[in-house]
Each structure stands twice: as C-alpha cells, then as structure tokens.
C-alpha cells in the first residue's frame, strides 16, 4: 500500500515499495527556488542501497555497514570525468579503458599524471621546458628542458648541454666542449685538443701536438734509468746547468 500525503507546500509518498515509472522514459524531479536561488534541494535517502542506471553508465551507493561504498562504472568504450575547472585553473580527473589522467594548474603549464598500459608520466610546466618523469617497465627517464637522464637495468645515460656538480671548493662541469674539474687551485681540463693541468703557477699541457710544461721549479728523481729520445733537445739555464753522472756517454 502506498500512501500519498499532499499539502500546499509538499507532497509525500510512503510505502514498503514505491515505483515511479514513465512509459516515455522521462522523469523529472525539480524544486522551485524561492528568493534565494540556491535554496532548492532534491534528496534521495536510503538505509541500504541507491543506484542510478542509464544504459551502460551506472552509479551505486551501497551501505557496507562500516564505511559505505560508492561505485561509478561504465561499459565498453565508456569514460568517467570529474571536473572542477574554471576559466583560470584546470582541475580534472579522466578515467577511460586506455588511460587515467589527473590535471591541476594553469592551462598549458599545469601538473599532470597519466597512467596507461605502456607508461606512467608525471609532468609540470611548459612542454619542452618543464619537468617530466616517465616510467616504463624497462626504464625511468627524468627530463628538465634539454637535460635528460635515463636509468635502465644496464646503467645510467645522461644527456644535457651542460652538467655542473658543486661541492664546496670542488667543481665538476661536463659540456659539449669537454670536462673541467676544479679542486681549490688545482684544475684539469679535457677537450678534443688534449689535457691541461694547472696548480697555482704550474701548468702541464698534453695535446695532439705534444707536451708542454711550465713551472717555477722542476725536480725529477729516478732510482733506475731515465731515457729521452728526440730529434732535437735544447737545454738552457739562466744561472747554472749541472749534470752529474758516474758514466757519461755523448753520441
């Protein structure tokens, strides 16, 4: 038995089972707003289960005794969108069979998380300039602008216009021109032309054309033998040149 109570301000349907059916398929629940346009309310209350079903789209709210359950489903090629975006900020969640996406931030530079069957992508900032992390079953790639670092089971690969590592007085720079290491007053430079070592006033250059050394003093000690071969050897001393040997051979 269904009891209908009608009053000038409201209508109430009561009974163990109440069914509202429309042959044409259109049912509308509406409230007429008063002076305050936001005062209208439509309430659906149940102590056990509420379900909304539209062909292949389904929303279920179920009483699980302790915490309750909300289930949103679509079938086949369906998609679920949760969107609170405005003109200034994009904020949305998109769920489909192909991917899951989460967005938040300013259009064009917002932070995003995308999960699909091939990879997980995290990004923020302008494309090509901002930061991204891409994770696949085989690798993890970190990228900021043109700087890229990829980690795989075989090792780490880094690509960048310039890589600079600083630790107090120690500085290490990698670039297309070469490698520069600085530890206090000691510097080592490696380029396509060779190696250059400096320590204070001392400099040693090892290049494709030969070796050159400059220093205030030079000391060499050998316990065994010393051999120098050259088409031309020139020795010069401003003050004194001294050679000591038990046996001296000149050819």
C-alpha positions as CSV (number, residue, x, y, z in Angstrom):
1,X,0.0,0.0,0.0
2,X,1.3,3.4,-0.9
3,X,0.1,6.4,1.0
4,X,0.1,9.9,-0.7
5,X,0.0,12.9,1.6
6,X,-0.4,16.2,-0.3
7,X,-0.1,19.6,1.3
8,X,0.1,23.1,-0.2
9,X,3.8,23.2,0.4
10,X,4.9,19.5,-0.1
11,X,3.9,16.0,-1.2
12,X,4.9,12.8,0.5
13,X,4.8,9.2,-0.9
14,X,5.1,6.5,1.8
15,X,5.0,2.7,1.5
16,X,7.1,-0.5,1.6
17,X,7.7,-0.3,-2.1
18,X,7.3,2.9,-4.2
19,X,7.8,2.7,-8.0
20,X,7.8,5.7,-10.3
21,X,7.6,4.6,-14.0
22,X,7.5,6.6,-17.2
23,X,6.5,4.9,-20.4
24,X,8.2,7.7,-22.4
25,X,11.4,7.3,-20.4
26,X,11.4,10.9,-19.0
27,X,11.2,11.5,-15.3
28,X,12.0,14.9,-13.8
29,X,12.4,15.9,-10.1
30,X,12.6,19.6,-9.7
31,X,12.3,22.2,-6.9
32,X,11.1,25.7,-7.5
33,X,13.6,28.1,-5.9
34,X,12.4,30.9,-3.7
35,X,14.1,34.4,-3.2
36,X,17.4,32.6,-2.6
37,X,18.2,30.8,-5.9
38,X,20.3,28.3,-4.1
39,X,17.8,27.1,-1.6
40,X,16.3,24.3,-3.8
41,X,17.0,20.7,-2.7
42,X,16.4,17.2,-4.0
43,X,17.1,14.4,-1.5
44,X,17.3,10.7,-2.0
45,X,17.8,8.8,1.2
46,X,18.2,5.0,1.7
47,X,19.5,2.9,4.6
48,X,20.8,0.2,2.3
49,X,21.3,1.0,-1.4
50,X,20.9,3.7,-4.0
51,X,21.5,3.0,-7.7
52,X,21.4,5.2,-10.8
53,X,21.5,3.3,-14.1
54,X,21.5,4.8,-17.6
55,X,22.0,2.1,-20.1
56,X,25.8,1.4,-19.8
57,X,26.5,4.1,-17.2
58,X,25.9,3.1,-13.5
59,X,26.3,4.8,-10.1
60,X,25.9,2.7,-7.0
61,X,25.9,3.9,-3.4
62,X,25.7,1.0,-1.0
63,X,25.6,0.6,2.8
64,X,28.6,-1.6,3.7
65,X,27.7,-1.3,7.5
66,X,31.1,0.2,8.4
67,X,32.3,2.6,5.7
68,X,29.9,2.5,2.8
69,X,30.7,2.1,-0.9
70,X,30.4,4.4,-3.9
71,X,30.8,2.7,-7.3
72,X,30.9,4.5,-10.6
73,X,31.0,2.3,-13.7
74,X,30.8,2.5,-17.5
75,X,30.9,-0.3,-20.1
76,X,32.7,-0.8,-23.4
77,X,34.3,2.4,-24.5
78,X,32.8,4.5,-21.7
79,X,34.6,7.4,-19.9
80,X,34.3,8.9,-16.4
81,X,35.1,12.6,-15.9
82,X,35.4,14.6,-12.7
83,X,35.9,18.2,-13.4
84,X,36.0,21.3,-11.2
85,X,37.9,23.5,-13.8
86,X,37.3,27.2,-14.1
87,X,38.5,29.9,-16.6
88,X,41.8,30.3,-14.7
89,X,42.6,26.8,-13.4
90,X,42.3,23.4,-14.9
91,X,41.4,20.6,-12.4
92,X,40.1,17.3,-13.6
93,X,40.3,13.5,-13.5
94,X,39.6,11.4,-16.6
95,X,39.2,7.6,-16.5
96,X,38.9,5.5,-19.6
97,X,39.9,2.0,-20.7
98,X,43.0,3.4,-22.4
99,X,44.3,5.7,-19.7
100,X,43.8,7.6,-16.4
101,X,44.7,11.3,-16.3
102,X,44.8,13.8,-13.4
103,X,45.3,17.6,-14.1
104,X,45.7,20.6,-11.9
105,X,47.1,24.1,-12.6
106,X,47.2,26.8,-15.1
107,X,46.3,25.8,-18.7
108,X,49.4,25.0,-20.7
109,X,51.7,24.7,-17.6
110,X,49.5,22.5,-15.3
111,X,50.7,19.5,-13.4
112,X,49.6,16.2,-14.9
113,X,49.7,12.5,-14.1
114,X,48.9,10.0,-16.8
115,X,48.8,6.2,-16.5
116,X,48.4,3.9,-19.4
117,X,49.3,0.3,-20.3
118,X,52.8,1.3,-21.5
119,X,54.0,4.0,-19.1
120,X,53.4,6.4,-16.2
121,X,54.0,10.0,-16.9
122,X,54.4,12.9,-14.5
123,X,54.8,16.4,-15.9
124,X,54.6,20.1,-14.9
125,X,55.5,23.3,-16.7
126,X,55.6,24.2,-20.4
127,X,56.2,21.4,-22.9
128,X,59.9,21.2,-23.8
129,X,60.9,23.5,-20.9
130,X,59.2,22.0,-17.8
131,X,59.9,18.8,-15.8
132,X,58.8,15.3,-16.7
133,X,59.3,11.8,-15.2
134,X,58.5,8.8,-17.5
135,X,58.4,5.3,-16.0
136,X,58.1,2.2,-18.2
137,X,58.7,-1.5,-17.3
138,X,62.3,-1.1,-18.8
139,X,63.4,2.4,-17.7
140,X,62.8,5.6,-15.7
141,X,63.6,8.9,-17.6
142,X,64.0,12.3,-15.8
143,X,63.9,15.4,-18.1
144,X,64.0,19.1,-17.4
145,X,64.2,21.2,-20.6
146,X,67.0,19.7,-22.7
147,X,68.6,17.8,-19.8
148,X,67.7,14.1,-19.8
149,X,68.8,11.2,-17.6
150,X,67.6,7.6,-18.2
151,X,68.0,4.8,-15.7
152,X,67.8,1.2,-17.0
153,X,69.0,-2.2,-15.8
154,X,72.2,-1.8,-17.8
155,X,73.1,1.6,-16.3
156,X,72.5,5.4,-16.4
157,X,72.6,7.6,-19.5
158,X,72.7,11.4,-19.2
159,X,72.3,13.9,-22.0
160,X,72.5,17.7,-21.3
161,X,74.0,20.9,-22.8
162,X,76.0,21.3,-19.5
163,X,76.2,19.3,-16.3
164,X,77.7,21.0,-13.3
165,X,78.3,19.5,-9.9
166,X,79.4,21.7,-7.0
167,X,80.7,20.7,-3.5
168,X,82.3,23.5,-1.6
169,X,85.6,24.2,-3.4
170,X,85.2,21.2,-5.8
171,X,83.5,21.9,-9.1
172,X,82.9,19.4,-12.0
173,X,81.5,20.6,-15.3
174,X,80.5,18.4,-18.3
175,X,79.7,20.2,-21.6
176,X,80.0,19.7,-25.3
177,X,83.4,21.4,-25.2
178,X,84.8,18.9,-22.7
179,X,85.3,18.2,-18.9
180,X,86.6,20.7,-16.3
181,X,87.5,19.6,-12.8
182,X,88.4,22.1,-10.1
183,X,89.6,21.3,-6.6
184,X,90.8,24.5,-5.0
185,X,93.7,25.9,-7.1
186,X,94.1,22.6,-9.0
187,X,92.3,22.4,-12.4
188,X,92.1,19.6,-15.0
189,X,90.6,20.4,-18.4
190,X,89.8,17.7,-21.0
191,X,88.9,18.8,-24.5
192,X,89.3,17.5,-28.1
193,X,92.7,19.1,-28.2
194,X,94.1,17.4,-25.2
195,X,94.6,17.7,-21.4
196,X,95.5,20.8,-19.5
197,X,96.6,20.6,-15.8
198,X,97.2,23.6,-13.6
199,X,98.0,24.0,-10.0
200,X,98.8,27.5,-8.9
201,X,101.7,28.7,-11.2
202,X,102.3,25.2,-12.6
203,X,100.8,24.2,-15.9
204,X,101.1,21.0,-17.9
205,X,99.5,20.6,-21.3
206,X,99.3,17.3,-23.1
207,X,97.8,17.8,-26.6
208,X,97.8,16.3,-30.0
209,X,100.9,18.4,-31.0
210,X,103.0,17.4,-28.0
211,X,103.5,18.2,-24.3
212,X,104.4,21.5,-22.7
213,X,105.2,22.1,-19.0
214,X,105.8,25.4,-17.2
215,X,106.7,25.7,-13.5
216,X,108.9,27.8,-11.2
217,X,110.9,24.7,-10.3
218,X,111.3,21.2,-11.7
219,X,112.7,18.1,-9.9
220,X,113.0,14.6,-11.3
221,X,114.4,11.6,-9.4
222,X,114.8,8.1,-10.8
223,X,116.1,5.1,-8.9
224,X,116.7,3.1,-12.1
225,X,117.1,4.6,-15.6
226,X,115.9,7.6,-17.4
227,X,115.8,7.8,-21.2
228,X,114.9,10.7,-23.5
229,X,114.9,10.3,-27.3
230,X,114.3,13.3,-29.6
231,X,115.4,14.7,-33.0
232,X,116.3,17.9,-31.2
233,X,116.9,18.6,-27.5
234,X,117.6,22.1,-26.2
235,X,118.6,22.8,-22.6
236,X,119.0,26.3,-21.3
237,X,119.7,27.7,-17.8
238,X,119.8,31.4,-16.8
239,X,122.1,30.7,-13.9
240,X,123.7,27.2,-13.8
241,X,123.3,23.9,-15.6
242,X,124.8,20.9,-13.8
243,X,124.9,17.3,-14.9
244,X,126.3,14.6,-12.5
245,X,126.9,11.1,-13.6
246,X,129.4,8.3,-12.8
247,X,129.5,7.5,-16.6
248,X,128.5,10.0,-19.2
249,X,128.1,9.0,-22.9
250,X,127.6,11.5,-25.7
251,X,127.0,10.4,-29.2
